[in-house]
Amino acid sequence: MSGDRPSPLVIERILRDREGIWQQIVAERDLNKLTGRMLASSAIALACYGAVLGFFHSPLMALTSALKLPLLFLVTLTICLPTLYLFNLVFGARLSVRQSLALVMVAITVTSMLAVAFAPISLFFLITANDYGFFKLLNVAILALSALVGLRFLTSGMQVLNDNGLLAPSPANAQVNAPANAPAPAVPAAVPAASTPAAAPVAGASAEPATAPTAVAVAEPTPNGATAAPAHVPAQWSGQPAGAASTLPPGYPPSWNDRSLRRGEPTQRPASMTLLYIWILLFGFVGTQLAWTLRPFFGDPGQDFAFFRSIDGNFYAEILRTIANL
């Protein structure tokens, strides 16, 4: 399925045509429409799952949970998206606000759709095991698993943007050039004539220049018996494709075929990718604390209906207390 043929369900396109989604975000093509579809799908899915959570208490709680669960994700996104965007700007990335929003919405869409896929299981335990503590822990685990899968999509999308150079400060940094004042590389020694009999000069013929492309560097043995890396890699072996059979001459260690040593590839992860993982932790902390602020979602059957509870304690202390009371 191509990126230009929309699927009736946006989640189907995300799962079946991931590369098409990433390339559409890279090209900033129809992002408003794509983001709108993901937002609508996520809101509907989260509302359905929220209704299942609230049914443990009453139909009225089911209605309020169906409203509050999409609100939880939307408000968390509103709070944390500026941080992600500014993180990227500070470290030289060239992502637009629309690209950042679309990336995060992919993660939220996957999370919400996976959660609603677990709704029948949650409903089954609601009917057959009417235990408030168990039901609460079960659904917290479902939401946590769904969020982990969704955030995995976010990191994959950021990696694609990095491969397309959008996390680099400028397009000029896509190719690693040697400094102008770097010392000239040592001239490689020629392969001995005994190993290349065809290269021996014919009497009366003109000698070939010493810099012929067939000249290669010969590694010198080190005192401990290991083979030292040659000082210069000939041009015909630079940029060798990953996974290709080694064509390096004798004397080159196998590590010279590593992707990190090929010409034009960065050797370090961009700072934007490192900060993405920090942002994911921040997103998780904000989301869980906001969920605690907007509670109840399940509704303790021993208490009367309430749209909000008083703010005391925190989400993590409540989870530990629930586990201890099982």
HELIX and SHEET records of a PDB file:
HELIX    1   1 VAL A   10  ARG A   16  1                                   7    
HELIX    2   2 ARG A   18  ALA A   27  1                                  10    
HELIX    3   3 LEU A   31  GLY A   54  1                                  24    
HELIX    4   4 PRO A   59  VAL A   90  1                                  32    
HELIX    5   5 VAL A   97  ALA A  117  1                                  21    
HELIX    6   6 ALA A  119  THR A  128  1                                  10    
HELIX    7   7 TYR A  132  ASP A  163  1                                  32    
HELIX    8   8 PRO A  171  ALA A  174  5                                   4    
HELIX    9   9 PRO A  197  ALA A  199  5                                   3    
HELIX   10  10 ALA A  235  TRP A  237  5                                   3    
HELIX   11  11 PRO A  254  ASN A  257  5                                   4    
HELIX   12  12 ARG A  259  LEU A  261  5                                   3    
HELIX   13  13 ALA A  271  LEU A  294  1                                  24    
HELIX   14  14 PHE A  315  ASN A  325  1                                  11    
END                                                                             
